Amino acid sequence: MMFIPNLLSSESGSESIVRARIVVVEDEPDLRDAVAEYLGASGYEVATAESASAARTLLETQSFHLAILDIAMPGEDGLSLGRWMRSKMPIGIIYATAAGTALDRIVGLELGADDYIVKPYELREVLARVRSVLRRVPQPVEPQVAKAETTANRRFMNFGPFHADLDGRFVTGANGTVIDMAKSEFDVLEVFLTRANRLLTRAAISEAIGFVEDPDSSRAVDIRIMRLRKKIEADPANPKFLRTVRGEGYIFSLPTGEGN
């Protein structure tokens, strides 16, 4: 395992921004080190692991905001590791998959991945996708800043029996229980809640959640919407909120008076 410290720091007055921490899990040492060094030079704190077991050991003592996981590793694969990581902490996940293995990409998206990248890839593409995912993850701040935050400026929205905290990035149900929701699913929900009762094409949704242009983006959007419906619709096959407009896209129906 290797750790590359944050090369940049940012302080503004009393607020100290915590740089995103990334873990790269890849069994090819040259590729692993190249990605880590490139991201480290771009201002991120980066740790590496050569296998899923090494990553599990690393996560016993550290937390991360984003993980780049090779799917095809000896022993435990990246899909299983990503599922375990999500059970331990909120974390953005980018899967790395070999060219032509579309099935792996679809399975990864269904398991809650935020993005994927096809090997072999360029380091600039990795950085673009990292930035895209991290834009959808709230920027962490030092604890003392978080404690000083009030609810006065937070954004809340209600729909049906659900209450969404758009800044805290969580949704609660009628009984106050937090709905288990991946970051990628909340990204899509936020797009719809802030654009309720408007027809949105798949391309518009992809752009709003920061997808890097990719021919599989439409399929990725559909998968996220399918997962989201299972969590907010009483009958996902006949959705009340998130409706399909055939041949056009989707619309989130919010009755007058709801939302605030």
C-alpha positions as CSV (number, residue, x, y, z in Angstrom):
1,M,0.0,0.0,0.0
2,M,1.1,3.5,-0.7
3,F,0.0,6.9,0.6
4,I,0.5,10.1,-1.3
5,P,-0.1,13.2,0.9
6,N,-2.2,16.1,-0.2
7,L,0.0,18.5,-2.2
8,L,-2.4,21.4,-1.9
9,S,-4.1,23.1,1.1
10,S,-6.9,25.6,1.1
11,E,-7.8,27.9,3.9
12,S,-10.2,30.8,3.8
13,G,-10.6,32.7,7.1
14,S,-11.5,30.3,9.8
15,E,-12.8,27.7,7.3
16,S,-10.3,25.0,6.4
17,I,-11.4,22.8,3.4
18,V,-10.6,19.1,3.7
19,R,-9.1,17.8,0.4
20,A,-10.9,14.8,-1.0
21,R,-9.3,11.5,-0.1
22,I,-9.1,8.8,-2.8
23,V,-8.2,5.1,-2.7
24,V,-7.0,3.4,-5.8
25,V,-7.3,-0.4,-5.8
26,E,-5.5,-1.9,-8.7
27,D,-3.4,-5.1,-9.1
28,E,-1.2,-3.7,-11.9
29,P,1.6,-1.8,-10.0
30,D,2.7,0.5,-12.8
31,L,-0.9,1.6,-13.5
32,R,-1.7,1.9,-9.8
33,D,1.3,4.1,-9.1
34,A,0.8,6.2,-12.2
35,V,-2.9,7.0,-11.3
36,A,-1.9,7.7,-7.6
37,E,0.9,10.1,-8.6
38,Y,-1.2,11.9,-11.1
39,L,-4.1,12.4,-8.7
40,G,-1.7,13.4,-6.0
41,A,-0.2,16.0,-8.2
42,S,-3.7,17.3,-8.9
43,G,-4.2,18.1,-5.2
44,Y,-5.9,15.0,-3.8
45,E,-4.8,12.8,-0.9
46,V,-4.3,9.3,-2.4
47,A,-3.8,5.9,-0.9
48,T,-3.3,2.7,-2.9
49,A,-3.9,-1.0,-2.4
50,E,-2.9,-3.9,-4.6
51,S,-5.9,-6.2,-3.8
52,A,-9.3,-6.2,-2.2
53,S,-7.9,-7.7,1.0
54,A,-5.3,-4.9,1.3
55,A,-8.0,-2.3,0.7
56,R,-10.1,-3.8,3.5
57,T,-7.2,-3.6,5.9
58,L,-6.6,0.1,4.8
59,L,-10.3,1.0,5.5
60,E,-10.1,-0.3,9.0
61,T,-8.1,2.8,10.0
62,Q,-9.0,5.4,7.2
63,S,-12.0,6.7,5.5
64,F,-12.2,8.0,1.9
65,H,-14.5,10.1,-0.2
66,L,-13.9,8.2,-3.5
67,A,-12.6,4.8,-4.6
68,I,-11.3,3.7,-8.0
69,L,-11.7,0.0,-8.1
70,D,-10.4,-2.5,-10.7
71,I,-13.2,-5.0,-11.3
72,A,-11.0,-7.9,-12.5
73,M,-8.6,-8.6,-9.7
74,P,-7.3,-11.9,-8.4
75,G,-9.2,-13.1,-5.4
76,E,-12.1,-10.8,-4.4
77,D,-13.2,-8.7,-7.3
78,G,-13.9,-5.0,-7.4
79,L,-17.6,-5.4,-7.5
80,S,-17.7,-7.3,-4.3
81,L,-15.3,-4.8,-2.7
82,G,-17.3,-1.8,-3.7
83,R,-20.5,-3.4,-2.3
84,W,-18.6,-3.9,1.0
85,M,-17.2,-0.3,1.0
86,R,-20.7,1.1,0.6
87,S,-21.9,-0.9,3.6
88,K,-19.2,0.7,5.7
89,M,-19.2,4.4,4.7
90,P,-20.7,6.8,2.2
91,I,-18.2,6.8,-0.7
92,G,-18.2,7.6,-4.4
93,I,-17.1,4.6,-6.5
94,I,-15.6,4.5,-10.0
95,Y,-15.1,1.1,-11.5
96,A,-12.3,0.3,-13.9
97,T,-13.3,-2.4,-16.4
98,A,-11.5,-4.0,-19.4
99,A,-12.7,-2.8,-22.9
100,G,-15.6,-4.7,-24.3
101,T,-16.9,-6.0,-20.9
102,A,-20.3,-4.2,-21.0
103,L,-21.8,-6.7,-18.6
104,D,-19.4,-5.6,-15.9
105,R,-20.3,-2.0,-16.4
106,I,-24.0,-2.6,-16.2
107,V,-23.6,-4.8,-13.1
108,G,-21.5,-2.1,-11.5
109,L,-24.1,0.6,-12.2
110,E,-26.8,-1.6,-10.8
111,L,-24.7,-2.0,-7.6
112,G,-24.6,1.7,-7.2
113,A,-21.4,2.8,-8.9
114,D,-21.1,6.5,-9.6
115,D,-19.1,6.1,-12.8
116,Y,-16.9,3.7,-14.6
117,I,-13.8,3.9,-16.8
118,V,-12.6,1.5,-19.6
119,K,-9.1,0.2,-19.6
120,P,-6.7,1.2,-21.1
121,Y,-7.4,4.8,-20.2
122,E,-5.6,8.1,-20.1
123,L,-4.8,9.8,-16.8
124,R,-6.6,12.9,-17.9
125,E,-9.8,10.9,-18.4
126,V,-9.4,9.5,-14.9
127,L,-9.0,13.0,-13.5
128,A,-12.1,14.2,-15.4
129,R,-14.2,11.4,-14.0
130,V,-12.9,11.9,-10.5
131,R,-13.8,15.6,-10.6
132,S,-17.2,14.7,-12.0
133,V,-18.0,12.3,-9.2
134,L,-16.6,14.6,-6.5
135,R,-18.7,17.5,-7.7
136,R,-21.7,15.4,-6.7
137,V,-20.3,14.7,-3.3
138,P,-20.6,17.5,-0.7
139,Q,-17.2,19.1,-0.1
140,P,-16.1,18.0,3.4
141,V,-15.1,20.6,6.0
142,E,-13.4,20.6,9.3
143,P,-15.6,19.4,12.2
144,Q,-15.7,22.9,13.9
145,V,-17.1,24.4,10.7
146,A,-19.7,21.7,10.3
147,K,-20.9,22.3,13.9
148,A,-21.3,26.0,13.3
149,E,-23.7,25.3,10.4
150,T,-27.4,26.2,11.0
151,T,-30.5,25.0,9.2
152,A,-31.4,28.5,8.1
153,N,-29.9,28.2,4.7
154,R,-30.4,24.5,4.1
155,R,-32.6,23.3,1.3
156,F,-35.4,21.0,2.1
157,M,-38.2,19.5,-0.1
158,N,-41.1,17.3,0.6
159,F,-42.9,14.9,-1.7
160,G,-45.6,12.5,-0.6
161,P,-44.5,11.0,2.7
162,F,-40.8,11.8,2.0
163,H,-38.6,14.6,3.3
164,A,-35.4,15.4,1.4
165,D,-32.5,17.4,2.8
166,L,-30.8,18.5,-0.4
167,D,-27.7,19.8,1.4
168,G,-27.4,17.0,3.9
169,R,-28.1,14.6,1.0
170,F,-30.5,12.2,2.6
171,V,-34.2,11.3,2.4
172,T,-36.4,10.2,5.3
173,G,-39.7,8.4,5.0
174,A,-43.0,8.9,6.8
175,N,-41.7,7.4,10.1
176,G,-38.5,9.4,10.0
177,T,-36.3,6.5,8.9
178,V,-33.5,7.4,6.6
179,I,-33.9,5.8,3.1
180,D,-30.8,3.8,2.0
181,M,-29.7,5.7,-1.1
182,A,-26.5,5.7,-3.1
183,K,-24.9,9.0,-4.0
184,S,-25.7,8.4,-7.7
185,E,-29.4,7.8,-6.8
186,F,-29.6,11.0,-4.8
187,D,-27.9,12.9,-7.6
188,V,-30.8,11.9,-9.9
189,L,-33.4,12.6,-7.3
190,E,-32.0,16.1,-6.6
191,V,-32.2,16.9,-10.4
192,F,-35.9,15.9,-10.4
193,L,-36.8,17.7,-7.2
194,T,-35.2,21.0,-8.3
195,R,-36.9,20.7,-11.7
196,A,-40.2,19.2,-10.7
197,N,-43.1,19.0,-13.2
198,R,-40.7,19.6,-16.1
199,L,-40.0,17.1,-18.9
200,L,-36.3,16.1,-18.7
201,T,-34.6,14.1,-21.5
202,R,-31.9,11.5,-20.6
203,A,-29.3,13.9,-22.1
204,A,-30.4,16.7,-19.8
205,I,-30.3,14.4,-16.8
206,S,-26.8,13.2,-17.7
207,E,-25.5,16.7,-18.1
208,A,-27.1,17.8,-14.8
209,I,-25.4,15.0,-12.8
210,G,-22.1,15.7,-14.4
211,F,-21.7,12.6,-16.5
212,V,-18.7,12.5,-18.9
213,E,-20.0,12.2,-22.4
214,D,-20.4,8.5,-23.1
215,P,-22.6,6.4,-25.4
216,D,-23.8,4.4,-22.4
217,S,-25.0,7.4,-20.4
218,S,-28.6,6.9,-21.3
219,R,-28.5,3.3,-20.0
220,A,-26.8,4.5,-16.8
221,V,-29.6,7.1,-16.2
222,D,-32.3,4.5,-16.7
223,I,-30.6,2.1,-14.2
224,R,-30.4,4.9,-11.6
225,I,-34.1,5.8,-12.1
226,M,-35.1,2.2,-11.9
227,R,-33.3,1.9,-8.5
228,L,-34.7,5.2,-7.3
229,R,-38.3,4.1,-8.1
230,K,-37.9,1.0,-5.9
231,K,-37.2,3.3,-3.0
232,I,-39.7,6.1,-3.4
233,E,-42.6,4.6,-5.2
234,A,-45.3,2.4,-3.6
235,D,-45.7,0.6,-6.9
236,P,-42.5,1.1,-9.1
237,A,-44.3,-0.4,-12.1
238,N,-46.9,2.4,-11.9
239,P,-45.0,5.3,-10.5
240,K,-46.7,8.3,-8.9
241,F,-43.8,10.6,-8.8
242,L,-41.1,9.6,-11.4
243,R,-43.1,9.0,-14.6
244,T,-41.8,8.0,-18.0
245,V,-42.8,10.1,-21.0
246,R,-42.4,7.6,-23.9
247,G,-40.0,8.7,-26.5
248,E,-39.2,11.9,-24.6
249,G,-37.7,11.3,-21.2
250,Y,-39.0,11.6,-17.6
251,I,-41.0,14.0,-15.5
252,F,-41.2,14.2,-11.7
253,S,-44.8,15.0,-10.8
254,L,-45.1,17.1,-7.7
255,P,-48.6,18.3,-6.7
256,T,-49.1,22.0,-6.1
257,G,-48.3,22.9,-2.5
258,E,-45.7,20.2,-2.1
259,G,-41.9,20.7,-2.2
260,N,-41.4,23.3,0.5
